[in-house]
Amino acid sequence: MNKIKIAVFVSGGGTNLQALIDAQKRGEIKSGEITLVLSNSHTAYALERAKTAGIKGVVVTKKEEGSQEAFEEKVKAILKEEGIELIVLAGFMSILTKSFTDDYPERIINVHPALIPSFCGKGFYGLRVHEAALEKGVKVTGATVHFVNEIPDGGKIIMQKAVEVKEGDTPEILQKRVMEEAEWIILPRAAELVASELKGKVK
């Protein structure tokens, strides 16, 4: 049975991409295969990770395409050409519009570094999420993998994992712990889960 073709969208260092690549190598992602890494930045280190793993990397930027609409049309054309069936957003710093997400219903997943519905939505990304968690004084935070729709962090939750907040945590320390103890674990699991469900529908 053919594997579901997965594209990973990235903007930066690609630590979540690396977690997906490693999980694939370990045989934890069986139903799908990462065949494309798409970045909206020419300088994203994630592209180097893709190259090292022998995965095709492409760059599409809004600046070069001229508008969000043109950017999304170009991305769609690439995905179609590559036969992509599932998209994983791994630190992708661009909000996708409804016209894009509607083309891939329950086929785009994202990892968010908090337990949705806490610390999520517009403006909550990167360190800001962990700063907000610490400001609030929560004892438990974590990560959420969810389906993507046009509302930032608004899609149906697929998987969550809790992480303890410790005395003396800084946003940077907490970010690292959430990545290691939650994001890098549940993102590959969710990718496998959704890919296996898609495979079931394709039959």
C-alpha positions as CSV (number, residue, x, y, z in Angstrom):
1,M,0.0,0.0,0.0
2,N,1.3,3.4,-1.0
3,K,2.2,5.8,1.8
4,I,0.5,9.1,2.3
5,K,2.8,11.9,0.9
6,I,3.5,14.4,3.6
7,A,4.8,18.0,3.2
8,V,6.3,19.8,6.2
9,F,6.0,23.6,6.2
10,V,8.8,25.4,8.1
11,S,10.1,28.9,8.7
12,G,13.1,28.5,11.0
13,G,15.4,26.1,12.7
14,G,13.3,23.0,12.0
15,T,13.6,21.2,15.4
16,N,10.1,19.8,15.0
17,L,10.9,18.8,11.4
18,Q,14.0,16.9,12.8
19,A,11.7,15.1,15.3
20,L,9.5,14.0,12.4
21,I,12.5,12.9,10.3
22,D,13.9,10.9,13.3
23,A,10.5,9.3,14.0
24,Q,10.2,8.3,10.4
25,K,13.7,6.8,10.5
26,R,12.7,4.8,13.6
27,G,9.6,3.5,11.8
28,E,7.2,5.4,13.9
29,I,5.6,7.1,10.9
30,K,4.6,4.1,8.8
31,S,1.5,5.2,7.0
32,G,3.0,8.4,5.5
33,E,6.3,9.6,4.2
34,I,7.8,13.1,4.3
35,T,8.5,13.8,0.6
36,L,8.6,17.6,0.7
37,V,9.8,20.4,3.0
38,L,8.4,23.9,2.1
39,S,9.9,27.0,3.7
40,N,8.7,30.6,3.5
41,S,12.3,31.7,4.2
42,H,15.4,31.2,2.2
43,T,17.5,31.2,5.4
44,A,15.6,28.6,7.3
45,Y,18.0,26.1,8.8
46,A,15.2,23.5,8.4
47,L,16.1,23.4,4.7
48,E,19.6,22.1,5.6
49,R,17.9,19.4,7.8
50,A,15.8,18.4,4.8
51,K,18.8,18.2,2.5
52,T,20.7,16.1,5.0
53,A,17.8,13.7,5.2
54,G,17.5,13.5,1.4
55,I,14.1,15.3,1.3
56,K,13.2,17.8,-1.4
57,G,13.2,21.4,-0.1
58,V,11.5,24.3,-1.8
59,V,11.1,28.0,-0.9
60,V,8.1,30.2,-1.5
61,T,8.0,33.7,-0.1
62,K,5.1,36.1,0.1
63,K,7.5,38.9,-0.8
64,E,8.7,37.3,-4.0
65,E,5.1,36.3,-5.0
66,G,3.7,39.7,-4.3
67,S,0.7,38.8,-2.2
68,Q,-0.8,36.3,0.2
69,E,-3.1,35.0,-2.6
70,A,-0.2,34.6,-5.1
71,F,1.9,32.9,-2.4
72,E,-0.9,30.4,-1.6
73,E,-1.6,29.7,-5.2
74,K,2.1,28.9,-5.8
75,V,2.2,26.7,-2.7
76,K,-1.0,24.8,-3.9
77,A,0.6,24.3,-7.3
78,I,3.7,22.8,-5.8
79,L,1.7,20.5,-3.5
80,K,-0.4,19.3,-6.4
81,E,2.7,18.6,-8.5
82,E,4.2,16.6,-5.7
83,G,1.0,14.7,-4.9
84,I,0.9,15.9,-1.3
85,E,-1.9,14.5,0.7
86,L,-1.1,15.7,4.3
87,I,0.5,19.0,5.5
88,V,2.3,19.3,8.8
89,L,3.0,22.9,10.0
90,A,6.2,22.7,12.1
91,G,7.1,26.2,13.2
92,F,5.5,27.8,10.1
93,M,5.2,31.5,10.8
94,S,2.6,32.3,8.2
95,I,-1.2,32.3,8.7
96,L,-3.0,30.4,5.9
97,T,-6.2,31.8,4.7
98,K,-9.6,30.1,4.4
99,S,-9.2,29.6,0.7
100,F,-6.1,27.5,1.4
101,T,-7.3,25.6,4.4
102,D,-10.6,24.8,2.8
103,D,-8.8,23.0,0.0
104,Y,-7.2,20.6,2.6
105,P,-10.0,19.9,5.2
106,E,-8.5,17.8,8.1
107,R,-5.4,17.4,6.0
108,I,-3.3,20.2,7.7
109,I,-2.0,19.7,11.2
110,N,-0.1,22.1,13.5
111,V,1.7,21.8,16.8
112,H,1.1,24.6,19.3
113,P,3.3,24.9,22.4
114,A,0.5,25.1,25.0
115,L,-2.6,23.2,26.0
116,I,-5.3,24.7,23.8
117,P,-7.6,26.6,24.6
118,S,-4.9,28.2,26.9
119,F,-2.4,30.7,25.4
120,C,-3.4,30.3,21.8
121,G,-4.8,32.3,18.9
122,K,-3.5,35.4,17.2
123,G,-0.2,36.6,18.5
124,F,0.6,33.5,20.5
125,Y,3.6,31.8,19.0
126,G,7.2,31.1,19.9
127,L,8.4,32.4,23.2
128,R,5.4,34.6,23.7
129,V,3.3,31.5,24.6
130,H,5.7,30.4,27.4
131,E,6.0,34.0,28.7
132,A,2.2,34.1,29.0
133,A,2.1,30.8,30.8
134,L,4.7,31.9,33.3
135,E,3.0,35.3,33.8
136,K,-0.2,33.5,34.5
137,G,1.6,31.2,37.0
138,V,0.2,27.9,35.6
139,K,1.7,24.7,37.1
140,V,1.1,22.6,34.0
141,T,1.5,23.6,30.3
142,G,2.2,21.3,27.3
143,A,1.6,21.1,23.6
144,T,-1.3,20.5,21.3
145,V,-1.5,19.0,17.8
146,H,-4.6,20.2,16.1
147,F,-6.2,20.4,12.6
148,V,-5.8,23.8,10.9
149,N,-8.6,26.0,9.7
150,E,-8.7,29.7,9.0
151,I,-8.8,30.6,12.7
152,P,-5.3,30.6,14.4
153,D,-5.2,27.5,16.6
154,G,-8.9,27.0,16.0
155,G,-9.2,23.6,14.5
156,K,-10.2,20.3,16.2
157,I,-7.6,18.9,18.7
158,I,-5.9,15.6,17.7
159,M,-3.6,15.1,20.6
160,Q,-2.3,16.9,23.8
161,K,0.5,16.2,26.2
162,A,1.0,18.0,29.5
163,V,4.4,19.2,30.8
164,E,5.2,20.4,34.3
165,V,6.2,24.0,34.9
166,K,9.0,24.1,37.4
167,E,10.2,26.6,39.9
168,G,12.7,29.0,38.4
169,D,11.6,28.3,34.8
170,T,12.4,31.0,32.2
171,P,10.5,31.2,28.9
172,E,13.5,29.7,27.2
173,I,13.9,26.8,29.6
174,L,10.1,26.1,29.5
175,Q,10.2,26.2,25.7
176,K,12.9,23.6,25.5
177,R,11.1,21.3,28.0
178,V,7.8,21.6,26.1
179,M,9.6,20.7,22.9
180,E,11.4,17.7,24.3
181,E,8.7,16.3,26.5
182,A,5.6,17.1,24.3
183,E,6.0,18.6,20.8
184,W,8.6,16.1,19.6
185,I,6.6,13.2,20.9
186,I,3.0,14.0,19.9
187,L,3.7,15.7,16.5
188,P,5.1,12.4,14.9
189,R,2.3,10.4,16.6
190,A,-0.4,12.7,15.3
191,A,1.2,12.7,11.8
192,E,1.1,8.9,11.8
193,L,-2.5,8.8,13.2
194,V,-3.8,11.2,10.6
195,A,-1.9,9.5,7.8
196,S,-3.3,6.1,8.7
197,E,-6.8,7.5,8.7
198,L,-6.3,9.2,5.3
199,K,-4.9,5.9,4.0
200,G,-8.1,4.2,5.2
201,K,-10.2,6.7,3.2
202,V,-8.1,6.3,0.0
203,K,-8.7,2.5,-0.2
